[in-house]
Structures are given as structure tokens and as C-alpha cells.
Amino acid sequence: MEHLEKYKVLNLSLPLSGAKSEKDISDFFALGNGANDLKDLLAKMFSDMYSQTMMMLRSCEIDYDNPPDASKSVVAVNGVPLGTQDNLFCITGGEGTGKSNYISAILSGTLREERLSAEQTLGLEITANPNGLAVLHYDTEQSEAQLHKNLGRTLRRASLTAVPEFYHSLYLASLSRKDRLKLIRESMDLFHHKHGGIHLMIIDGIADLIRSANDESESIAIVDEMYRLAGIYNTCIICVLHFVPNGIKLRGHIGSELQRKAAGILSIETDDNPEYSVVKVIKVRDGSPLDVPMMLFGWDKEADMHVYRGEKSKEDKEKRKTDELIAVVKEAFRNKITLSYQELCEVLMREMEIKDRTAKKYIAYMKEQRILAQDSNGNYQKGELCHT
């Protein structure tokens, strides 16, 4: 057998004595063993060889008789879940749009035993934290002084005078990228065991955990790692991306990966009224982001913090919906004059991260709004509104 090792030939020892009448496979069958007995021996050999893989398989295999618990919503808007346990939730936007204050409002909702109203948390419904599970906030950009100031506003919004024991706000700007990720991994495990679980975790500046947001392999690796950690600790991880999105598409390789993996995505932009910021839903797990109202928030000098300013009008919502759909249709027909119904459905599902039924609803809507038109063969092409 030693001569065959370099060829990686496997050796199966049969339960034979080695006597003249019990020496090979024919004797094994002559003793009354059948094909199933041989299969059992092979299965045991492979189980022993792949013992670690078998352990992983058992943890990954679906047990139909024991369904998993449904992911609970941690962050929602108008009853639509955006951030759920075991999942990633992305918030994106450019500089000066109020992202840090928006994050502060989300955090404030996790510090109380009872739920704060949506108006107090800038239009979002944040699940309260009655059991005092860990709430973790890692910031890779802001200075210690700025983070301290934001922490004060978080406490005031939650009507607290002291930082709860389970809340940990950490500034990582002074650490190397490698050390930042190491600290996040190890502190998550520490705080999970210390507080009996993690209610919510925020990484403000996920792109600062890698060398370049346009490095495909690094982007895939960091998003996969965050998704893995969310599953291990049964928590929602909010990833804040400091990029201005291109319509309903996030920028950079890291943006593309978050677009694929995140259960929900919000974009914060400066409103037409520069005193306000507008929050747009870019992705939801079920349904369409374009059907969720746009929310407004702005600075209140008297309150010394950002406050909720309500929803944008129905007309504004419809205009956004029309503009985004026109952009998607123009891109879909960039290299083709016509598309079949099925081809168009597939393009919408891929480009907008929506399900089949939502894509079909949008096709009917776009035909009605003259964004799409049909030729004599029933195929679709750009409609009147796409040529204006």
C-alpha cells in the first residue's frame, strides 16, 4: 500500500480473519455479506475520513421536522422589516446628509425596555431591548470627541442620563484595518456571552475595514464575514456605507456585495429643501422599495438634534418611482430594441432585486404610465416617457 500512497489510493479493510478462506472481497460475499454491507463499510470509512466535514454537514442540513425560528424584525418602516436577526441591513449616503444622527436615533431605540415611538426614532420602528442584550456601535471614521458628542444625543433621545451597561460605543479610527476586524470579532464574542446575546450591532464605515472598496475579493470577504457573524450571533448587523448611490444601485464592489446580501437598504440624501434630509428605501426583502414612502428629518435648534419631519407627498413618491423605473428601462434596452415579457421580468428582477410577482406588477404599471410600449408582436420596448 505504501507504493500507492502517492496516487492517493484509498484502502478499505474488510472484516476478515486473513485465513485462506477469508482473504479478499469474494470471501466477504461468500460469508453471506451483500452489497448493502459493503456500502455500510464504505460509508463508515468516508465518515471517519471526513469527520470534520460531517460535523459541518449536520449543522448545515435542513431538518424539516424542526423548522428554524422566524427572523425577528429589529428595524422596520411602516411595518415593513428592514433589519432582521441573522441578516445585514445597509444604510448609505454622502457626506453631510445626517447619517451619523440617523444612526444615533436607531441606537436610542435599542436602549430602552419599552419601545420609543417612530417619531422619536426619525420614522423608524425600532424593537425595544427589555432583556438588556448587547448593543454594539463600532465607528471607523469619527474622532473620539465627535463620537462622545453623538453618544450624548443618543442618550437624550432615549431620555437616559447614563450609558446602559449593555451599550458599547467604540471608535476604531486609530486602529489598523486588520486590528479593527480582529477587535470586532473578539469583542462580539465577549459581549455576546457577557450580556446574554446581541440585540443590534452597527459598523459605521464598513469600507474602512478593507484596503479598497473597489477590491472585489476583499469586498466579498468582508461582507461574507459580516453575514456569517450575523448568523452566528443571531443578530442584525447594520453596515453604514459612505457612498452616494447611483439610483437604486450601490457603488463599488463592496456596494454590489451589500446589495446582494443585505435584507434591507436605506439611502439618506439631501432633500430638495436643503434644510431636510430624505430617507429612501433602496431594497426590502419582500415587495418593492419604490412603494415605501420617503421619510424626512431635519435639524431642530431648540431640541439640539435632528427630528422627524414626516413623509414626502404621494406625488413625490410617484415621481421617484417613475424616475427610477425610467432609468432601469433605459439601461435594460441599452443594447436591445425589444425584449420579450419573460426577458423583461428577468431584467427587472436582477436590476431591482425584486421577486417575480413584483416585476410583473411593475411591467403593468410601466405600460400604463407609458414608460413601456408593446410592438405588434407583443414584445416590449421603450415607451414615450423614455424618449422625453
Contacts in CASP RR format, 6 or more apart in sequence:
PFRMAT RR
TARGET T0000
AUTHOR 0000-0000-0000
METHOD contacts of the structure
MODEL  1
MEHLEKYKVLNLSLPLSGAKSEKDISDFFALGNGANDLKDLLAKMFSDMY
SQTMMMLRSCEIDYDNPPDASKSVVAVNGVPLGTQDNLFCITGGEGTGKS
NYISAILSGTLREERLSAEQTLGLEITANPNGLAVLHYDTEQSEAQLHKN
LGRTLRRASLTAVPEFYHSLYLASLSRKDRLKLIRESMDLFHHKHGGIHL
MIIDGIADLIRSANDESESIAIVDEMYRLAGIYNTCIICVLHFVPNGIKL
RGHIGSELQRKAAGILSIETDDNPEYSVVKVIKVRDGSPLDVPMMLFGWD
KEADMHVYRGEKSKEDKEKRKTDELIAVVKEAFRNKITLSYQELCEVLMR
EMEIKDRTAKKYIAYMKEQRILAQDSNGNYQKGELCHT
1 9 0 8 1.000
1 11 0 8 1.000
10 45 0 8 1.000
12 41 0 8 1.000
12 42 0 8 1.000
12 45 0 8 1.000
14 24 0 8 1.000
14 25 0 8 1.000
14 28 0 8 1.000
14 41 0 8 1.000
15 28 0 8 1.000
15 41 0 8 1.000
16 22 0 8 1.000
16 23 0 8 1.000
16 24 0 8 1.000
16 27 0 8 1.000
16 28 0 8 1.000
16 31 0 8 1.000
21 27 0 8 1.000
21 30 0 8 1.000
22 28 0 8 1.000
22 31 0 8 1.000
28 37 0 8 1.000
28 38 0 8 1.000
47 54 0 8 1.000
71 84 0 8 1.000
71 85 0 8 1.000
71 86 0 8 1.000
71 87 0 8 1.000
72 84 0 8 1.000
72 85 0 8 1.000
72 127 0 8 1.000
73 79 0 8 1.000
73 81 0 8 1.000
73 82 0 8 1.000
73 83 0 8 1.000
73 84 0 8 1.000
73 125 0 8 1.000
73 127 0 8 1.000
74 83 0 8 1.000
74 84 0 8 1.000
74 85 0 8 1.000
74 89 0 8 1.000
74 110 0 8 1.000
74 126 0 8 1.000
74 127 0 8 1.000
74 199 0 8 1.000
74 200 0 8 1.000
74 236 0 8 1.000
75 81 0 8 1.000
75 82 0 8 1.000
75 83 0 8 1.000
75 89 0 8 1.000
75 106 0 8 1.000
75 124 0 8 1.000
75 125 0 8 1.000
75 126 0 8 1.000
75 127 0 8 1.000
75 200 0 8 1.000
75 236 0 8 1.000
75 238 0 8 1.000
76 82 0 8 1.000
76 83 0 8 1.000
76 124 0 8 1.000
76 125 0 8 1.000
77 123 0 8 1.000
77 124 0 8 1.000
77 125 0 8 1.000
77 281 0 8 1.000
77 292 0 8 1.000
77 293 0 8 1.000
77 295 0 8 1.000
78 125 0 8 1.000
78 292 0 8 1.000
78 293 0 8 1.000
79 125 0 8 1.000
80 281 0 8 1.000
80 284 0 8 1.000
80 286 0 8 1.000
80 292 0 8 1.000
81 263 0 8 1.000
81 284 0 8 1.000
81 285 0 8 1.000
82 89 0 8 1.000
82 124 0 8 1.000
82 263 0 8 1.000
82 264 0 8 1.000
82 266 0 8 1.000
82 281 0 8 1.000
82 284 0 8 1.000
83 89 0 8 1.000
83 236 0 8 1.000
83 238 0 8 1.000
83 263 0 8 1.000
83 264 0 8 1.000
84 236 0 8 1.000
84 263 0 8 1.000
84 285 0 8 1.000
85 230 0 8 1.000
85 234 0 8 1.000
85 235 0 8 1.000
85 236 0 8 1.000
86 230 0 8 1.000
86 231 0 8 1.000
86 234 0 8 1.000
86 235 0 8 1.000
86 236 0 8 1.000
87 227 0 8 1.000
87 230 0 8 1.000
87 236 0 8 1.000
87 237 0 8 1.000
87 262 0 8 1.000
87 263 0 8 1.000
87 264 0 8 1.000
88 223 0 8 1.000
88 226 0 8 1.000
88 227 0 8 1.000
88 230 0 8 1.000
88 236 0 8 1.000
88 237 0 8 1.000
88 238 0 8 1.000
88 239 0 8 1.000
88 258 0 8 1.000
88 261 0 8 1.000
88 262 0 8 1.000
88 263 0 8 1.000
88 264 0 8 1.000
89 236 0 8 1.000
89 237 0 8 1.000
89 238 0 8 1.000
89 239 0 8 1.000
89 262 0 8 1.000
89 263 0 8 1.000
89 264 0 8 1.000
89 265 0 8 1.000
89 266 0 8 1.000
90 238 0 8 1.000
90 239 0 8 1.000
90 240 0 8 1.000
90 241 0 8 1.000
90 250 0 8 1.000
90 255 0 8 1.000
90 258 0 8 1.000
90 259 0 8 1.000
90 262 0 8 1.000
90 264 0 8 1.000
90 265 0 8 1.000
90 266 0 8 1.000
90 283 0 8 1.000
91 99 0 8 1.000
91 102 0 8 1.000
91 103 0 8 1.000
91 238 0 8 1.000
91 239 0 8 1.000
91 240 0 8 1.000
91 241 0 8 1.000
91 265 0 8 1.000
91 266 0 8 1.000
91 267 0 8 1.000
91 268 0 8 1.000
92 240 0 8 1.000
92 241 0 8 1.000
92 242 0 8 1.000
92 243 0 8 1.000
92 244 0 8 1.000
92 245 0 8 1.000
92 250 0 8 1.000
92 255 0 8 1.000
92 265 0 8 1.000
92 266 0 8 1.000
92 267 0 8 1.000
92 268 0 8 1.000
92 282 0 8 1.000
93 99 0 8 1.000
93 241 0 8 1.000
93 242 0 8 1.000
93 243 0 8 1.000
93 244 0 8 1.000
93 245 0 8 1.000
93 267 0 8 1.000
93 268 0 8 1.000
93 269 0 8 1.000
94 242 0 8 1.000
94 243 0 8 1.000
94 244 0 8 1.000
94 268 0 8 1.000
94 269 0 8 1.000
95 242 0 8 1.000
96 270 0 8 1.000
97 268 0 8 1.000
97 269 0 8 1.000
97 270 0 8 1.000
97 277 0 8 1.000
98 268 0 8 1.000
98 277 0 8 1.000
98 306 0 8 1.000
99 204 0 8 1.000
99 240 0 8 1.000
99 242 0 8 1.000
99 268 0 8 1.000
100 142 0 8 1.000
100 146 0 8 1.000
100 150 0 8 1.000
100 204 0 8 1.000
101 150 0 8 1.000
101 153 0 8 1.000
101 297 0 8 1.000
101 305 0 8 1.000
101 306 0 8 1.000
102 122 0 8 1.000
102 268 0 8 1.000
102 277 0 8 1.000
102 279 0 8 1.000
102 297 0 8 1.000
102 306 0 8 1.000
103 137 0 8 1.000
103 150 0 8 1.000
103 202 0 8 1.000
103 204 0 8 1.000
103 238 0 8 1.000
103 240 0 8 1.000
104 150 0 8 1.000
104 153 0 8 1.000
104 154 0 8 1.000
104 157 0 8 1.000
104 305 0 8 1.000
105 120 0 8 1.000
105 121 0 8 1.000
105 122 0 8 1.000
105 124 0 8 1.000
105 154 0 8 1.000
105 157 0 8 1.000
105 297 0 8 1.000
105 306 0 8 1.000
106 121 0 8 1.000
106 124 0 8 1.000
106 126 0 8 1.000
106 200 0 8 1.000
106 202 0 8 1.000
106 238 0 8 1.000
107 135 0 8 1.000
107 137 0 8 1.000
107 154 0 8 1.000
107 167 0 8 1.000
107 200 0 8 1.000
107 202 0 8 1.000
108 116 0 8 1.000
108 120 0 8 1.000
108 121 0 8 1.000
108 126 0 8 1.000
108 154 0 8 1.000
108 155 0 8 1.000
108 157 0 8 1.000
108 158 0 8 1.000
109 115 0 8 1.000
109 116 0 8 1.000
109 120 0 8 1.000
109 121 0 8 1.000
109 126 0 8 1.000
109 128 0 8 1.000
109 129 0 8 1.000
109 157 0 8 1.000
109 158 0 8 1.000
110 126 0 8 1.000
110 127 0 8 1.000
110 128 0 8 1.000
110 129 0 8 1.000
110 135 0 8 1.000
110 167 0 8 1.000
110 199 0 8 1.000
110 200 0 8 1.000
111 129 0 8 1.000
111 135 0 8 1.000
111 154 0 8 1.000
111 155 0 8 1.000
111 158 0 8 1.000
111 160 0 8 1.000
111 164 0 8 1.000
111 167 0 8 1.000
112 128 0 8 1.000
112 129 0 8 1.000
112 158 0 8 1.000
112 159 0 8 1.000
112 160 0 8 1.000
113 128 0 8 1.000
113 129 0 8 1.000
113 130 0 8 1.000
113 132 0 8 1.000
114 128 0 8 1.000
114 130 0 8 1.000
115 125 0 8 1.000
115 126 0 8 1.000
115 127 0 8 1.000
115 128 0 8 1.000
116 126 0 8 1.000
116 128 0 8 1.000
116 157 0 8 1.000
116 158 0 8 1.000
118 124 0 8 1.000
118 125 0 8 1.000
118 308 0 8 1.000
119 308 0 8 1.000
120 157 0 8 1.000
120 308 0 8 1.000
121 157 0 8 1.000
122 279 0 8 1.000
122 295 0 8 1.000
122 297 0 8 1.000
122 306 0 8 1.000
122 307 0 8 1.000
122 308 0 8 1.000
123 295 0 8 1.000
123 297 0 8 1.000
123 308 0 8 1.000
123 310 0 8 1.000
127 199 0 8 1.000
129 135 0 8 1.000
129 166 0 8 1.000
129 199 0 8 1.000
129 200 0 8 1.000
131 196 0 8 1.000
131 199 0 8 1.000
132 164 0 8 1.000
132 166 0 8 1.000
132 195 0 8 1.000
132 199 0 8 1.000
133 166 0 8 1.000
133 195 0 8 1.000
133 196 0 8 1.000
133 197 0 8 1.000
133 198 0 8 1.000
133 199 0 8 1.000
134 166 0 8 1.000
134 167 0 8 1.000
134 168 0 8 1.000
134 191 0 8 1.000
134 192 0 8 1.000
134 194 0 8 1.000
134 195 0 8 1.000
134 196 0 8 1.000
134 197 0 8 1.000
134 198 0 8 1.000
134 199 0 8 1.000
134 201 0 8 1.000
135 164 0 8 1.000
135 166 0 8 1.000
135 167 0 8 1.000
135 168 0 8 1.000
135 198 0 8 1.000
135 199 0 8 1.000
135 200 0 8 1.000
135 201 0 8 1.000
136 168 0 8 1.000
136 170 0 8 1.000
136 187 0 8 1.000
136 188 0 8 1.000
136 191 0 8 1.000
136 198 0 8 1.000
136 200 0 8 1.000
136 201 0 8 1.000
136 202 0 8 1.000
137 167 0 8 1.000
137 168 0 8 1.000
137 169 0 8 1.000
137 170 0 8 1.000
137 201 0 8 1.000
137 202 0 8 1.000
137 204 0 8 1.000
138 170 0 8 1.000
138 172 0 8 1.000
138 180 0 8 1.000
138 184 0 8 1.000
138 201 0 8 1.000
138 202 0 8 1.000
138 203 0 8 1.000
138 204 0 8 1.000
139 147 0 8 1.000
139 169 0 8 1.000
139 170 0 8 1.000
139 171 0 8 1.000
139 172 0 8 1.000
139 173 0 8 1.000
139 204 0 8 1.000
139 205 0 8 1.000
140 172 0 8 1.000
140 173 0 8 1.000
140 180 0 8 1.000
140 203 0 8 1.000
140 204 0 8 1.000
140 205 0 8 1.000
140 206 0 8 1.000
140 208 0 8 1.000
140 209 0 8 1.000
141 173 0 8 1.000
141 204 0 8 1.000
141 205 0 8 1.000
141 208 0 8 1.000
141 242 0 8 1.000
142 150 0 8 1.000
142 171 0 8 1.000
142 173 0 8 1.000
142 204 0 8 1.000
143 171 0 8 1.000
143 173 0 8 1.000
144 171 0 8 1.000
147 169 0 8 1.000
147 171 0 8 1.000
151 163 0 8 1.000
151 169 0 8 1.000
153 304 0 8 1.000
153 305 0 8 1.000
155 161 0 8 1.000
155 162 0 8 1.000
155 163 0 8 1.000
156 304 0 8 1.000
156 305 0 8 1.000
157 305 0 8 1.000
163 169 0 8 1.000
165 195 0 8 1.000
166 191 0 8 1.000
166 195 0 8 1.000
166 199 0 8 1.000
168 187 0 8 1.000
168 191 0 8 1.000
170 183 0 8 1.000
170 187 0 8 1.000
172 180 0 8 1.000
172 183 0 8 1.000
172 184 0 8 1.000
172 208 0 8 1.000
175 183 0 8 1.000
177 208 0 8 1.000
177 209 0 8 1.000
177 210 0 8 1.000
177 211 0 8 1.000
180 208 0 8 1.000
180 209 0 8 1.000
181 209 0 8 1.000
181 222 0 8 1.000
181 225 0 8 1.000
184 203 0 8 1.000
184 209 0 8 1.000
185 229 0 8 1.000
188 198 0 8 1.000
188 201 0 8 1.000
188 229 0 8 1.000
188 233 0 8 1.000
191 197 0 8 1.000
191 198 0 8 1.000
192 198 0 8 1.000
192 233 0 8 1.000
197 233 0 8 1.000
197 234 0 8 1.000
197 235 0 8 1.000
198 233 0 8 1.000
198 234 0 8 1.000
198 235 0 8 1.000
199 235 0 8 1.000
200 235 0 8 1.000
200 236 0 8 1.000
200 238 0 8 1.000
201 233 0 8 1.000
201 235 0 8 1.000
201 236 0 8 1.000
201 237 0 8 1.000
201 238 0 8 1.000
202 237 0 8 1.000
202 238 0 8 1.000
202 240 0 8 1.000
203 209 0 8 1.000
203 226 0 8 1.000
203 237 0 8 1.000
203 238 0 8 1.000
203 239 0 8 1.000
203 240 0 8 1.000
204 240 0 8 1.000
205 239 0 8 1.000
205 240 0 8 1.000
205 241 0 8 1.000
205 242 0 8 1.000
206 222 0 8 1.000
206 226 0 8 1.000
206 239 0 8 1.000
206 240 0 8 1.000
206 241 0 8 1.000
206 254 0 8 1.000
206 258 0 8 1.000
207 213 0 8 1.000
207 241 0 8 1.000
207 242 0 8 1.000
207 243 0 8 1.000
207 254 0 8 1.000
209 222 0 8 1.000
210 218 0 8 1.000
210 219 0 8 1.000
210 221 0 8 1.000
210 222 0 8 1.000
210 254 0 8 1.000
211 218 0 8 1.000
212 218 0 8 1.000
213 219 0 8 1.000
213 243 0 8 1.000
213 252 0 8 1.000
213 253 0 8 1.000
213 254 0 8 1.000
213 255 0 8 1.000
214 252 0 8 1.000
214 253 0 8 1.000
214 254 0 8 1.000
215 253 0 8 1.000
216 253 0 8 1.000
218 253 0 8 1.000
219 252 0 8 1.000
219 253 0 8 1.000
219 254 0 8 1.000
219 255 0 8 1.000
219 256 0 8 1.000
219 257 0 8 1.000
220 253 0 8 1.000
220 257 0 8 1.000
222 254 0 8 1.000
223 239 0 8 1.000
223 254 0 8 1.000
223 257 0 8 1.000
223 258 0 8 1.000
223 261 0 8 1.000
224 257 0 8 1.000
224 261 0 8 1.000
226 237 0 8 1.000
226 239 0 8 1.000
227 261 0 8 1.000
229 237 0 8 1.000
230 236 0 8 1.000
230 237 0 8 1.000
239 258 0 8 1.000
239 262 0 8 1.000
241 250 0 8 1.000
241 254 0 8 1.000
241 255 0 8 1.000
241 258 0 8 1.000
243 250 0 8 1.000
243 251 0 8 1.000
243 252 0 8 1.000
243 255 0 8 1.000
244 251 0 8 1.000
244 269 0 8 1.000
245 251 0 8 1.000
245 267 0 8 1.000
245 282 0 8 1.000
247 282 0 8 1.000
247 324 0 8 1.000
247 327 0 8 1.000
248 282 0 8 1.000
248 283 0 8 1.000
248 289 0 8 1.000
248 290 0 8 1.000
248 324 0 8 1.000
248 328 0 8 1.000
248 351 0 8 1.000
248 352 0 8 1.000
249 259 0 8 1.000
249 351 0 8 1.000
250 256 0 8 1.000
250 258 0 8 1.000
250 259 0 8 1.000
250 265 0 8 1.000
250 282 0 8 1.000
258 265 0 8 1.000
259 265 0 8 1.000
259 283 0 8 1.000
259 353 0 8 1.000
260 353 0 8 1.000
262 283 0 8 1.000
263 283 0 8 1.000
263 284 0 8 1.000
263 285 0 8 1.000
264 281 0 8 1.000
264 282 0 8 1.000
264 283 0 8 1.000
264 284 0 8 1.000
264 285 0 8 1.000
265 281 0 8 1.000
265 282 0 8 1.000
265 283 0 8 1.000
265 289 0 8 1.000
266 279 0 8 1.000
266 280 0 8 1.000
266 281 0 8 1.000
266 282 0 8 1.000
267 279 0 8 1.000
267 280 0 8 1.000
267 281 0 8 1.000
267 282 0 8 1.000
268 277 0 8 1.000
268 278 0 8 1.000
268 279 0 8 1.000
268 280 0 8 1.000
269 277 0 8 1.000
269 278 0 8 1.000
269 280 0 8 1.000
270 276 0 8 1.000
270 277 0 8 1.000
270 278 0 8 1.000
271 277 0 8 1.000
271 278 0 8 1.000
271 296 0 8 1.000
271 312 0 8 1.000
275 298 0 8 1.000
275 299 0 8 1.000
276 296 0 8 1.000
276 297 0 8 1.000
276 298 0 8 1.000
276 309 0 8 1.000
277 296 0 8 1.000
277 297 0 8 1.000
277 298 0 8 1.000
277 306 0 8 1.000
278 294 0 8 1.000
278 295 0 8 1.000
278 296 0 8 1.000
278 312 0 8 1.000
279 294 0 8 1.000
279 295 0 8 1.000
279 296 0 8 1.000
279 297 0 8 1.000
280 289 0 8 1.000
280 294 0 8 1.000
280 320 0 8 1.000
281 289 0 8 1.000
281 292 0 8 1.000
282 289 0 8 1.000
283 289 0 8 1.000
283 353 0 8 1.000
284 292 0 8 1.000
286 355 0 8 1.000
287 354 0 8 1.000
287 355 0 8 1.000
287 358 0 8 1.000
288 352 0 8 1.000
288 354 0 8 1.000
288 358 0 8 1.000
288 361 0 8 1.000
288 362 0 8 1.000
289 352 0 8 1.000
290 320 0 8 1.000
290 321 0 8 1.000
290 324 0 8 1.000
290 325 0 8 1.000
291 321 0 8 1.000
293 311 0 8 1.000
293 312 0 8 1.000
293 317 0 8 1.000
294 311 0 8 1.000
294 312 0 8 1.000
294 316 0 8 1.000
294 317 0 8 1.000
294 320 0 8 1.000
295 308 0 8 1.000
295 310 0 8 1.000
295 311 0 8 1.000
295 312 0 8 1.000
296 308 0 8 1.000
296 309 0 8 1.000
296 310 0 8 1.000
296 311 0 8 1.000
296 312 0 8 1.000
297 306 0 8 1.000
297 307 0 8 1.000
297 308 0 8 1.000
297 309 0 8 1.000
298 306 0 8 1.000
298 307 0 8 1.000
298 309 0 8 1.000
299 305 0 8 1.000
299 306 0 8 1.000
299 307 0 8 1.000
300 306 0 8 1.000
300 307 0 8 1.000
322 369 0 8 1.000
322 371 0 8 1.000
322 385 0 8 1.000
325 362 0 8 1.000
325 365 0 8 1.000
325 366 0 8 1.000
325 369 0 8 1.000
325 371 0 8 1.000
326 371 0 8 1.000
326 385 0 8 1.000
326 386 0 8 1.000
328 347 0 8 1.000
328 348 0 8 1.000
328 351 0 8 1.000
328 352 0 8 1.000
329 366 0 8 1.000
329 371 0 8 1.000
329 372 0 8 1.000
329 382 0 8 1.000
329 383 0 8 1.000
329 386 0 8 1.000
330 382 0 8 1.000
330 386 0 8 1.000
331 351 0 8 1.000
332 339 0 8 1.000
332 344 0 8 1.000
332 347 0 8 1.000
332 348 0 8 1.000
332 351 0 8 1.000
333 339 0 8 1.000
333 381 0 8 1.000
333 382 0 8 1.000
333 386 0 8 1.000
337 381 0 8 1.000
338 375 0 8 1.000
338 377 0 8 1.000
338 379 0 8 1.000
338 380 0 8 1.000
338 381 0 8 1.000
339 347 0 8 1.000
339 379 0 8 1.000
339 380 0 8 1.000
339 381 0 8 1.000
340 379 0 8 1.000
340 380 0 8 1.000
341 363 0 8 1.000
341 378 0 8 1.000
341 379 0 8 1.000
341 380 0 8 1.000
344 359 0 8 1.000
344 363 0 8 1.000
344 372 0 8 1.000
344 380 0 8 1.000
345 356 0 8 1.000
345 359 0 8 1.000
345 360 0 8 1.000
345 363 0 8 1.000
348 354 0 8 1.000
348 359 0 8 1.000
348 362 0 8 1.000
348 363 0 8 1.000
349 355 0 8 1.000
349 356 0 8 1.000
349 359 0 8 1.000
352 358 0 8 1.000
352 359 0 8 1.000
352 362 0 8 1.000
354 362 0 8 1.000
363 372 0 8 1.000
363 380 0 8 1.000
366 372 0 8 1.000
367 373 0 8 1.000
367 374 0 8 1.000
367 380 0 8 1.000
369 385 0 8 1.000
370 383 0 8 1.000
370 384 0 8 1.000
370 385 0 8 1.000
371 382 0 8 1.000
371 383 0 8 1.000
371 385 0 8 1.000
371 386 0 8 1.000
372 380 0 8 1.000
372 381 0 8 1.000
372 382 0 8 1.000
372 383 0 8 1.000
373 380 0 8 1.000
373 381 0 8 1.000
373 382 0 8 1.000
373 383 0 8 1.000
373 384 0 8 1.000
374 380 0 8 1.000
374 381 0 8 1.000
375 381 0 8 1.000
END
